[in-house]
Amino acid sequence: MSEYSYNQDGLSTTHNTGWLSDPRFATAYAAGEATGSWSGAAIHWRVHVACWFAERAMQREGDLIECGVNRGGIARSILSYCSEQISAKRFYLLDPYEGIPNSVLSERERAHFELFKDYYSECYQAVVQTFKAFPNVYPIRGLVPETFNQVESKQFCFVHIDMNNVKSEMAAAEYLWPLMVDGGVMLLDDYGWQACRDQRDAFDAFAAKRGLSVLSLPTGQGVLMKSEAKSNSISVPHNGLTIHPTAYVSENAVIQPSVKGSLFTIGAHTQIYDFVVIKAVGGSGDIKIGEHCYINPHCTLFSGNGITLGNYVLIAPGCTIAPTNHAFLSRQEVMRHQGFMPSKGGVVIEDDVWIGANSTILDGAHIGQGAVIAAGSVVRGEVGSFEIWGGVPARLIGQRPKDVELDVKLTDQENKKPLVTVLIPTFNRAEMMKAAVGSVLTQTFTDWQLIVSDNASTDHTREVMAELIAQDSRIQYFRHDENIGMLGNWESLIKRIDTKYFVVLTDDDLLLPGFFATILPHLENDPELGMCFGTTAILDADGRHLGNAPAAIKPGRYSVGEGAVEMTYRQHPASNGALTRTAAFLGVGGFDVRAQYVADLDFMVRVAACCPVMYVDHYVACHIQHANNAFANATAWYPGLTVLLENLQSMKGLSRQHLEGITNNLQAQAGRR
């Protein structure tokens, strides 16, 4: 692989980076860096993107505004880079200038940014000092959107949003978008980061409502450009309508306001398509639409006596939900003047219901969880859970098979655990550990969680981890208050495994990009396998190739016990090149701290002694050999070997022949050390 031309801020590439040597950019970056906004992080490409878009946006009418400033690094770089154009513009800088208030953070955001509390401090006067030489720059202190009343400009060509929370960022976007000129740029700093998936979902929905999409950049930023405004047929009441930021409502849908106080709520990730009509009529009931619902074109919902849709409700095109009935008891008076019949309780549709095309759901209908309504049906009573109804009027015509019934609440499916856990124990190796984490982030397989356990490091490990967690919410970080020893740290880390598979990656090791893609399919396709491992390249501190682990094994599947003999011959497999089935690991007794510096080899051999294992002859990981390796000599390695052999001798089912083979191989390895 060619040497990276750029490798920082979560982005590694061999692409051309000539702009880095552009004197104008270098000067602009240095000006921004001098503010202290980036806490020593290198974010050249992000700054380049901001400067490039700002310069082009300033060819339009309108001013600039940044929501989320901290110490003003990006703004200062833009001022330097665009010095010729900026004098004719005003630049507003909105921020509390003392960190992110808890009042705007969700619970998940609050937990995520706990590690960042030391990054933000009182900085308003510092920002004022930075920009005092620029009379057209206006630092405004306070929360968004409350501070917008201090912004005099009502036309913007460039909007930069970087507030690290959904609530403030969506408030800014909703307020500023109508004020942006045609061709104006909205730059979203948080859009592409894994830790900011809620912002991404919210801005995707925001863009979709306007017939647009967000351009996702490899820097983690997102870009929206304002085009000529389109008419929007959604009629939004001043009060009573709540649409979750991640929901999508077509611009061709019609939501008519209530004059009787009805409340309309549309839940997260729900999608409402073209020509759907949601109308307050026939009563003062509310309409509550849950999460992940799909309401297809040409459906009509009348509020009437109230509509409640659960989660994951599917409504096919042309359906009508009408929990109301015109009164018609008098022949002497036109029905339009007779009002409405008394309520029968409205309409309730529980989770995971599918309503077929052109069906009508009437007042008093209660459709249970998992039910199916056939196309063209008229439903006016109670439908049991997982029942299939059809006809006019609808009647019971079948049952869904029991094997498709839901054992858990549907909303719990969104919180399912990942498939794999990557474990990294670390102590005072901040830069090595950062590279190890980076090697996980490059994996093509993404259904993993990474847990780092810090054994009370005294270097800048904590700061590095804060930076990494900001990039990806799949990363978890735990720090011991005092050093509990290497093995204690390993043991505490391994106890956190709660996924189907795991791999232990020490802080001086690296996974190659195809690790999971190479190894995982074998375990998924062969449930008997306890472990699958590939080849780990052993490198010195300068990157020279010293050898491989394992050193002499034929690729293929090995039966119970046979794999343990083979994997202990000569250079045994490295733990960072092996993906282990958690059930098999626990089944052989888990992690044994008594094995000391061969504790990883100990559990690997025990798994291979009780389960089939597989070796795939592909490079999947790297081990860096250096002076501070824990396994650098036989004196450190040999004591745990005795425990390993004792563990094997106590295992039932391991043949004498296999035990002797493993013993001879391990003793030979110890002798070579």
VEXFIGU-643350 format. One line per 2 residues: number of its first residue (from 1); for each residue x negated, y, z of C-alpha. Coordinates in nm, 3 decimals. Layout:
N
NUM = X Y Z; ...
END
This chain:
673
1 = 0.000 0.000 0.000; -0.130 0.346 -0.089
3 = -0.209 0.583 0.192; 0.091 0.790 0.291
5 = 0.091 1.147 0.165; 0.337 1.237 0.441
7 = 0.400 1.043 0.763; 0.579 1.240 1.035
9 = 0.920 1.331 1.174; 1.065 0.988 1.084
11 = 0.963 1.015 0.717; 0.680 0.823 0.550
13 = 0.616 0.852 0.176; 0.352 0.839 -0.094
15 = 0.532 1.105 -0.299; 0.376 1.432 -0.410
17 = 0.343 1.687 -0.130; 0.165 1.967 -0.309
19 = 0.386 2.221 -0.135; 0.199 2.149 0.188
21 = -0.102 2.333 0.050; 0.103 2.629 -0.078
23 = -0.041 2.929 0.115; 0.303 3.093 0.140
25 = 0.451 2.782 0.302; 0.149 2.726 0.526
27 = 0.182 3.081 0.656; 0.557 3.042 0.708
29 = 0.517 2.712 0.892; 0.248 2.854 1.119
31 = 0.477 3.146 1.206; 0.757 2.910 1.304
33 = 0.527 2.676 1.495; 0.391 2.967 1.697
35 = 0.734 3.018 1.857; 0.701 2.685 2.042
37 = 1.038 2.561 1.914; 0.916 2.219 1.806
39 = 0.729 2.118 2.123; 0.426 2.009 1.925
41 = 0.620 1.793 1.678; 0.524 1.813 1.310
43 = 0.833 1.885 1.098; 0.682 2.032 0.781
45 = 0.928 1.879 0.534; 1.233 1.992 0.731
47 = 1.097 2.346 0.741; 1.019 2.330 0.369
49 = 1.380 2.230 0.294; 1.517 2.514 0.508
51 = 1.292 2.773 0.343; 1.366 2.647 -0.009
53 = 1.744 2.655 0.033; 1.740 2.989 0.216
55 = 1.538 3.151 -0.062; 1.779 3.033 -0.330
57 = 2.088 3.115 -0.127; 1.964 3.471 -0.086
59 = 2.006 3.523 -0.458; 2.379 3.544 -0.373
61 = 2.571 3.809 -0.189; 2.609 3.767 0.186
63 = 2.397 3.733 0.498; 2.235 3.447 0.692
65 = 2.335 3.284 1.019; 2.178 3.012 1.232
67 = 2.379 2.831 1.500; 2.134 2.651 1.725
69 = 1.810 2.846 1.746; 1.613 2.736 2.054
71 = 1.298 2.950 2.028; 1.356 3.050 1.667
73 = 1.106 2.834 1.477; 1.313 2.771 1.162
75 = 1.438 3.129 1.147; 1.086 3.267 1.186
77 = 0.958 3.044 0.905; 1.241 3.158 0.676
79 = 1.163 3.523 0.749; 0.802 3.471 0.650
81 = 0.871 3.254 0.345; 1.146 3.485 0.212
83 = 0.989 3.813 0.316; 1.067 3.984 -0.013
85 = 1.439 3.903 -0.013; 1.517 3.917 0.360
87 = 1.498 4.295 0.398; 1.831 4.332 0.217
89 = 2.006 4.075 0.440; 2.116 4.043 0.800
91 = 2.020 3.730 0.992; 2.226 3.627 1.299
93 = 2.078 3.384 1.554; 2.338 3.227 1.788
95 = 2.234 3.013 2.084; 2.278 2.990 2.465
97 = 1.897 3.014 2.479; 1.885 2.787 2.783
99 = 1.957 2.440 2.645; 2.273 2.250 2.559
101 = 2.556 2.303 2.810; 2.720 1.986 2.941
103 = 3.059 2.141 2.872; 3.019 2.089 2.496
105 = 2.868 1.739 2.509; 3.059 1.414 2.486
107 = 2.967 1.138 2.732; 2.754 0.967 2.468
109 = 2.579 1.293 2.375; 2.522 1.374 2.742
111 = 2.353 1.039 2.803; 2.147 1.070 2.487
113 = 2.015 1.418 2.562; 1.933 1.347 2.924
115 = 1.576 1.282 2.813; 1.563 1.622 2.645
117 = 1.652 1.836 2.942; 1.287 1.934 2.990
119 = 1.260 2.047 2.628; 1.500 2.336 2.672
121 = 1.448 2.627 2.906; 1.539 2.992 2.937
123 = 1.400 3.154 2.622; 1.623 3.450 2.529
125 = 1.364 3.717 2.606; 1.099 3.518 2.420
127 = 1.324 3.509 2.112; 1.396 3.881 2.137
129 = 1.021 3.940 2.152; 0.958 3.714 1.849
131 = 1.203 3.904 1.630; 1.165 4.258 1.764
133 = 0.975 4.358 1.450; 1.274 4.261 1.234
135 = 1.555 4.517 1.275; 1.789 4.308 1.058
137 = 1.768 4.001 1.285; 2.028 3.975 1.562
139 = 1.979 3.720 1.844; 2.321 3.667 2.005
141 = 2.340 3.482 2.333; 2.630 3.253 2.420
143 = 2.833 2.955 2.304; 2.977 2.892 1.960
145 = 3.250 2.969 1.860; 3.304 3.233 2.132
147 = 3.011 3.446 2.011; 3.137 3.477 1.654
149 = 3.326 3.791 1.760; 2.985 3.958 1.796
151 = 2.891 3.883 1.436; 2.976 4.180 1.217
153 = 2.910 4.017 0.879; 3.205 3.844 0.716
155 = 3.021 3.704 0.415; 2.738 3.448 0.427
157 = 2.509 3.293 0.168; 2.313 3.068 0.408
159 = 2.437 2.885 0.718; 2.204 2.666 0.928
161 = 2.371 2.444 1.192; 2.160 2.263 1.454
163 = 2.343 2.241 1.788; 2.308 1.867 1.858
165 = 2.675 1.813 1.940; 2.993 1.752 1.743
167 = 3.216 2.003 1.921; 3.004 2.313 1.859
169 = 2.890 2.214 1.511; 3.241 2.150 1.382
171 = 3.364 2.476 1.537; 3.086 2.658 1.352
173 = 3.159 2.484 1.022; 3.533 2.551 1.041
175 = 3.477 2.920 1.118; 3.194 2.990 0.874
177 = 3.298 2.787 0.569; 3.574 3.029 0.462
179 = 3.322 3.315 0.495; 3.062 3.154 0.269
181 = 3.019 3.289 -0.082; 3.044 3.075 -0.393
183 = 2.710 2.898 -0.424; 2.631 2.946 -0.055
185 = 2.440 2.676 0.135; 2.532 2.508 0.464
187 = 2.224 2.321 0.595; 2.293 2.057 0.861
189 = 1.985 1.969 1.064; 2.138 1.674 1.255
191 = 2.331 1.504 0.975; 2.104 1.212 0.883
193 = 1.959 1.113 1.220; 2.075 0.779 1.364
195 = 2.137 0.939 1.701; 2.375 1.187 1.537
197 = 2.616 0.951 1.365; 2.913 1.130 1.519
199 = 2.803 1.454 1.348; 2.758 1.267 1.021
201 = 3.108 1.118 1.038; 3.257 1.455 1.129
203 = 3.085 1.640 0.845; 3.171 1.365 0.597
205 = 3.537 1.413 0.686; 3.496 1.792 0.680
207 = 3.350 1.774 0.329; 3.602 1.520 0.201
209 = 3.892 1.748 0.296; 3.739 2.005 0.065
211 = 3.677 1.766 -0.220; 3.303 1.762 -0.152
213 = 3.037 1.531 -0.012; 2.727 1.596 0.194
215 = 2.388 1.552 0.027; 2.188 1.337 0.269
217 = 1.814 1.410 0.268; 1.536 1.174 0.386
219 = 1.431 1.445 0.632; 1.747 1.378 0.835
221 = 1.912 1.696 0.710; 2.233 1.727 0.513
223 = 2.339 1.992 0.261; 2.680 2.129 0.163
225 = 2.714 2.385 -0.113; 3.019 2.608 -0.144
227 = 3.191 2.595 -0.480; 3.495 2.786 -0.597
229 = 3.768 2.734 -0.342; 4.047 2.493 -0.423
231 = 4.403 2.532 -0.305; 4.492 2.319 -0.009
233 = 4.846 2.194 0.029; 4.810 2.094 0.392
235 = 5.040 2.319 0.589; 4.887 2.343 0.935
237 = 5.093 2.468 1.228; 4.928 2.720 1.454
239 = 4.982 2.482 1.744; 5.063 2.116 1.782
241 = 4.837 1.954 1.518; 4.524 1.768 1.623
243 = 4.311 1.600 1.357; 4.005 1.410 1.478
245 = 3.686 1.537 1.311; 3.620 1.195 1.157
247 = 3.970 1.159 1.009; 4.035 1.224 0.641
249 = 4.347 1.403 0.518; 4.375 1.452 0.143
251 = 4.412 1.810 0.023; 4.717 1.683 -0.166
253 = 4.888 1.562 0.151; 5.154 1.782 0.313
255 = 5.181 1.829 0.689; 5.470 2.062 0.766
257 = 5.479 2.253 1.096; 5.728 2.193 1.372
259 = 5.963 2.463 1.496; 6.078 2.249 1.792
261 = 5.740 2.185 1.953; 5.664 1.841 1.807
263 = 5.299 1.740 1.841; 5.113 1.569 1.556
265 = 4.794 1.373 1.638; 4.573 1.198 1.383
267 = 4.307 0.970 1.534; 3.946 0.896 1.455
269 = 3.856 0.752 1.115; 4.218 0.747 1.000
271 = 4.270 0.818 0.630; 4.577 0.987 0.485
273 = 4.585 0.988 0.108; 4.741 1.192 -0.176
275 = 5.105 1.301 -0.161; 5.172 1.175 0.189
277 = 5.432 1.395 0.360; 5.439 1.430 0.739
279 = 5.737 1.641 0.831; 5.889 1.766 1.154
281 = 6.262 1.703 1.104; 6.554 1.519 1.261
283 = 6.452 1.566 1.625; 6.175 1.693 1.848
285 = 5.972 1.373 1.874; 5.594 1.362 1.839
287 = 5.393 1.178 1.577; 5.088 0.998 1.713
289 = 4.870 0.818 1.460; 4.592 0.605 1.610
291 = 4.240 0.525 1.494; 4.134 0.358 1.167
293 = 4.482 0.376 1.014; 4.538 0.391 0.637
295 = 4.844 0.569 0.503; 4.855 0.532 0.128
297 = 4.998 0.770 -0.135; 5.364 0.874 -0.148
299 = 5.445 0.773 0.210; 5.679 0.994 0.416
301 = 5.685 1.022 0.795; 5.969 1.217 0.961
303 = 5.906 1.306 1.323; 6.269 1.248 1.429
305 = 6.275 1.080 1.768; 5.903 1.007 1.761
307 = 5.653 0.785 1.580; 5.366 0.604 1.748
309 = 5.115 0.413 1.534; 4.848 0.203 1.706
311 = 4.500 0.142 1.568; 4.420 -0.026 1.235
313 = 4.773 0.015 1.098; 4.792 -0.032 0.719
315 = 5.081 0.136 0.537; 5.112 0.061 0.167
317 = 5.225 0.320 -0.091; 5.581 0.450 -0.098
319 = 5.682 0.368 0.260; 5.916 0.580 0.472
321 = 5.920 0.597 0.850; 6.238 0.772 0.958
323 = 6.321 0.750 1.330; 6.634 0.962 1.284
325 = 6.987 0.925 1.144; 7.234 1.187 1.026
327 = 7.563 1.186 1.218; 7.860 1.095 0.994
329 = 8.150 1.026 1.233; 8.373 1.305 1.106
331 = 8.522 1.300 0.758; 8.641 1.657 0.800
333 = 8.292 1.807 0.823; 8.006 1.771 0.580
335 = 7.737 1.544 0.717; 7.473 1.813 0.690
337 = 7.658 2.009 0.960; 7.711 1.714 1.196
339 = 7.352 1.700 1.323; 7.181 1.376 1.415
341 = 7.276 1.055 1.592; 7.147 0.988 1.945
343 = 6.794 0.848 1.964; 6.734 0.474 1.957
345 = 6.382 0.517 2.091; 6.190 0.626 1.786
347 = 5.946 0.400 1.601; 5.657 0.215 1.763
349 = 5.406 0.025 1.550; 5.136 -0.158 1.745
351 = 4.774 -0.238 1.645; 4.679 -0.421 1.324
353 = 5.017 -0.406 1.153; 5.048 -0.423 0.774
355 = 5.355 -0.265 0.618; 5.415 -0.360 0.255
357 = 5.490 -0.114 -0.024; 5.820 0.074 -0.040
359 = 5.934 -0.043 0.304; 6.154 0.169 0.531
361 = 6.113 0.173 0.910; 6.416 0.311 1.096
363 = 6.486 0.451 1.441; 6.458 0.186 1.713
365 = 6.205 -0.029 1.528; 5.926 -0.175 1.743
367 = 5.674 -0.375 1.543; 5.438 -0.589 1.751
369 = 5.065 -0.634 1.720; 4.941 -0.813 1.411
371 = 5.280 -0.827 1.241; 5.329 -0.816 0.862
373 = 5.625 -0.647 0.691; 5.693 -0.766 0.336
375 = 5.724 -0.513 0.052; 6.061 -0.347 0.010
377 = 6.188 -0.435 0.358; 6.411 -0.228 0.588
379 = 6.318 -0.268 0.955; 6.546 -0.142 1.230
381 = 6.486 -0.367 1.531; 6.214 -0.550 1.722
383 = 5.946 -0.749 1.538; 5.734 -0.985 1.747
385 = 5.356 -0.995 1.749; 5.200 -1.179 1.453
387 = 5.541 -1.238 1.296; 5.612 -1.192 0.924
389 = 5.938 -1.015 0.839; 6.100 -0.929 0.508
391 = 6.429 -0.843 0.339; 6.713 -0.588 0.365
393 = 6.771 -0.583 0.652; 6.443 -0.746 0.748
395 = 6.449 -1.086 0.919; 6.186 -1.331 1.044
397 = 6.040 -1.531 0.754; 5.717 -1.667 0.903
399 = 5.429 -1.651 1.148; 5.066 -1.562 1.098
401 = 4.831 -1.857 1.171; 4.710 -1.867 1.529
403 = 4.344 -1.869 1.430; 4.372 -1.509 1.318
405 = 4.517 -1.379 1.642; 4.308 -1.116 1.816
407 = 4.130 -1.225 2.132; 4.007 -0.876 2.217
409 = 4.136 -0.528 2.172; 4.062 -0.399 1.826
411 = 3.885 -0.092 1.954; 3.631 -0.321 2.122
413 = 3.519 -0.441 1.780; 3.365 -0.101 1.721
415 = 3.139 -0.159 2.022; 3.013 -0.506 1.928
417 = 2.655 -0.582 2.020; 2.386 -0.584 1.755
419 = 2.244 -0.916 1.638; 1.883 -0.865 1.745
421 = 1.691 -0.703 2.032; 1.335 -0.578 1.984
423 = 1.144 -0.553 2.313; 0.841 -0.327 2.357
425 = 0.661 -0.321 2.695; 0.420 -0.026 2.717
427 = 0.173 0.149 2.941; -0.037 0.455 2.852
429 = -0.043 0.390 2.478; 0.187 0.665 2.356
431 = 0.053 0.686 2.002; 0.025 0.309 1.952
433 = 0.373 0.267 2.093; 0.506 0.535 1.858
435 = 0.364 0.342 1.563; 0.519 0.019 1.694
437 = 0.862 0.183 1.717; 0.812 0.333 1.373
439 = 0.755 -0.014 1.231; 1.097 -0.118 1.360
441 = 1.264 0.189 1.212; 1.138 0.091 0.865
443 = 1.317 -0.246 0.865; 1.562 -0.308 0.580
445 = 1.786 -0.502 0.822; 1.953 -0.253 1.055
447 = 2.170 -0.448 1.304; 1.924 -0.427 1.592
449 = 1.862 -0.251 1.921; 1.517 -0.157 2.049
451 = 1.435 -0.145 2.420; 1.113 0.014 2.546
453 = 1.008 -0.045 2.906; 0.748 0.204 3.030
455 = 0.534 0.079 3.318; 0.499 0.427 3.477
457 = 0.272 0.569 3.205; 0.077 0.880 3.295
459 = 0.019 0.995 2.935; 0.279 1.157 2.707
461 = 0.478 0.838 2.648; 0.795 0.992 2.787
463 = 0.777 1.290 2.551; 0.711 1.064 2.252
465 = 1.009 0.850 2.344; 1.233 1.154 2.373
467 = 1.138 1.246 2.017; 1.202 0.893 1.892
469 = 1.538 0.860 2.063; 1.646 1.182 1.895
471 = 1.590 1.008 1.563; 1.781 0.688 1.633
473 = 2.050 0.599 1.887; 1.960 0.228 1.865
475 = 1.652 0.300 2.077; 1.675 0.264 2.456
477 = 1.405 0.374 2.698; 1.350 0.271 3.061
479 = 1.069 0.394 3.281; 0.956 0.241 3.611
481 = 0.884 0.487 3.888; 0.567 0.296 3.975
483 = 0.350 0.045 3.794; 0.477 -0.308 3.854
485 = 0.204 -0.485 3.660; 0.207 -0.604 3.302
487 = 0.395 -0.926 3.373; 0.647 -0.751 3.595
489 = 0.716 -0.508 3.314; 0.763 -0.793 3.067
491 = 0.996 -0.974 3.303; 1.213 -0.668 3.368
493 = 1.232 -0.604 2.994; 1.326 -0.959 2.899
495 = 1.612 -0.951 3.150; 1.774 -0.683 2.932
497 = 1.824 -0.915 2.634; 2.196 -0.938 2.552
499 = 2.189 -1.029 2.183; 2.178 -1.350 1.981
501 = 1.809 -1.314 1.891; 1.506 -1.125 2.019
503 = 1.143 -1.050 1.937; 0.873 -0.920 2.172
505 = 0.658 -0.652 2.010; 0.374 -0.532 2.229
507 = 0.290 -0.163 2.206; -0.025 -0.230 1.998
509 = 0.154 -0.443 1.736; 0.352 -0.363 1.422
511 = 0.635 -0.529 1.233; 0.605 -0.528 0.856
513 = 0.912 -0.384 0.677; 1.057 -0.721 0.572
515 = 1.031 -0.895 0.909; 1.403 -0.941 0.974
517 = 1.492 -0.992 0.608; 1.238 -1.276 0.589
519 = 1.300 -1.451 0.920; 1.662 -1.397 1.020
521 = 1.839 -1.583 0.735; 1.673 -1.911 0.838
523 = 1.808 -1.885 1.193; 2.154 -1.780 1.077
525 = 2.175 -2.067 0.826; 2.039 -2.332 1.064
527 = 2.205 -2.309 1.409; 1.976 -2.581 1.551
529 = 1.661 -2.373 1.505; 1.534 -2.229 1.831
531 = 1.276 -2.007 1.666; 1.150 -1.898 1.328
533 = 0.811 -1.735 1.282; 0.600 -1.595 1.001
535 = 0.238 -1.492 0.964; 0.088 -1.214 1.174
537 = -0.217 -1.043 1.030; -0.487 -0.980 1.293
539 = -0.660 -0.646 1.233; -0.935 -0.460 1.411
541 = -0.895 -0.100 1.527; -1.013 0.022 1.185
543 = -0.759 -0.186 0.997; -0.997 -0.459 0.877
545 = -0.840 -0.803 0.838; -0.989 -1.046 1.091
547 = -0.758 -1.345 1.047; -0.404 -1.475 1.076
549 = -0.175 -1.616 1.342; -0.092 -1.899 1.299
551 = -0.411 -2.000 1.123; -0.341 -2.349 0.989
553 = 0.023 -2.456 0.970; 0.210 -2.582 0.669
555 = 0.531 -2.386 0.604; 0.859 -2.561 0.670
557 = 1.095 -2.691 0.934; 0.956 -2.888 1.227
559 = 1.153 -3.129 1.443; 1.178 -3.122 1.823
561 = 0.830 -3.145 1.976; 0.655 -3.163 1.640
563 = 0.666 -2.787 1.604; 0.508 -2.739 1.948
565 = 0.213 -2.959 1.844; 0.165 -2.779 1.514
567 = 0.197 -2.427 1.652; -0.074 -2.487 1.917
569 = -0.328 -2.613 1.662; -0.608 -2.359 1.618
571 = -0.469 -2.003 1.624; -0.113 -2.019 1.756
573 = 0.170 -1.794 1.625; 0.193 -1.444 1.767
575 = 0.504 -1.348 1.961; 0.550 -1.042 1.742
577 = 0.587 -1.266 1.436; 0.854 -1.487 1.592
579 = 1.228 -1.434 1.618; 1.374 -1.645 1.900
581 = 1.730 -1.759 1.958; 1.824 -1.627 2.302
583 = 2.030 -1.935 2.395; 1.731 -2.161 2.325
585 = 1.501 -1.935 2.527; 1.734 -1.939 2.827
587 = 1.789 -2.311 2.784; 1.422 -2.388 2.853
589 = 1.405 -2.166 3.157; 1.328 -1.825 3.009
591 = 1.021 -1.622 3.100; 0.772 -1.761 3.354
593 = 0.547 -1.494 3.506; 0.327 -1.766 3.656
595 = 0.189 -1.830 3.308; 0.028 -1.487 3.330
597 = -0.150 -1.387 3.009; -0.008 -1.678 2.809
599 = 0.350 -1.620 2.926; 0.460 -1.544 2.568
601 = 0.294 -1.856 2.431; 0.442 -2.053 2.722
603 = 0.805 -1.979 2.632; 0.738 -2.020 2.259
605 = 0.589 -2.368 2.309; 0.871 -2.469 2.545
607 = 1.131 -2.363 2.287; 0.947 -2.564 2.018
609 = 0.930 -2.862 2.255; 1.309 -2.870 2.286
611 = 1.436 -2.732 1.955; 1.348 -2.749 1.587
613 = 1.145 -2.448 1.470; 1.049 -2.311 1.129
615 = 0.739 -2.147 0.988; 0.773 -1.912 0.689
617 = 0.447 -1.843 0.508; 0.492 -1.467 0.468
619 = 0.319 -1.178 0.642; 0.577 -1.033 0.881
621 = 0.373 -0.850 1.149; 0.032 -0.710 1.245
623 = -0.163 -0.745 1.567; -0.425 -0.480 1.640
625 = -0.725 -0.619 1.826; -0.909 -0.366 2.039
627 = -1.114 -0.345 2.357; -0.811 -0.303 2.583
629 = -0.616 -0.609 2.467; -0.486 -0.808 2.762
631 = -0.580 -1.131 2.583; -0.937 -1.039 2.496
633 = -1.114 -1.327 2.672; -1.068 -1.680 2.796
635 = -1.108 -1.576 3.159; -0.780 -1.388 3.132
637 = -0.619 -1.656 2.914; -0.708 -1.985 3.081
639 = -0.532 -1.966 3.425; -0.189 -1.946 3.268
641 = -0.268 -2.247 3.051; -0.241 -2.473 3.356
643 = 0.111 -2.344 3.426; 0.209 -2.393 3.062
645 = 0.100 -2.757 3.071; 0.280 -2.812 3.402
647 = 0.597 -2.671 3.250; 0.568 -2.907 2.954
649 = 0.505 -3.209 3.176; 0.828 -3.138 3.364
651 = 1.039 -3.113 3.049; 1.271 -3.402 2.983
653 = 1.281 -3.540 2.633; 0.929 -3.437 2.532
655 = 0.752 -3.749 2.411; 0.418 -3.854 2.552
657 = 0.266 -3.836 2.207; 0.379 -3.477 2.160
659 = 0.266 -3.378 2.511; -0.081 -3.520 2.449
661 = -0.104 -3.342 2.116; -0.006 -3.007 2.267
663 = -0.248 -3.055 2.559; -0.541 -3.139 2.334
665 = -0.468 -2.843 2.105; -0.442 -2.591 2.388
667 = -0.758 -2.715 2.556; -0.937 -2.686 2.224
669 = -0.811 -2.329 2.186; -0.935 -2.244 2.534
671 = -1.272 -2.392 2.452; -1.300 -2.180 2.138
673 = -1.233 -1.868 2.341
END
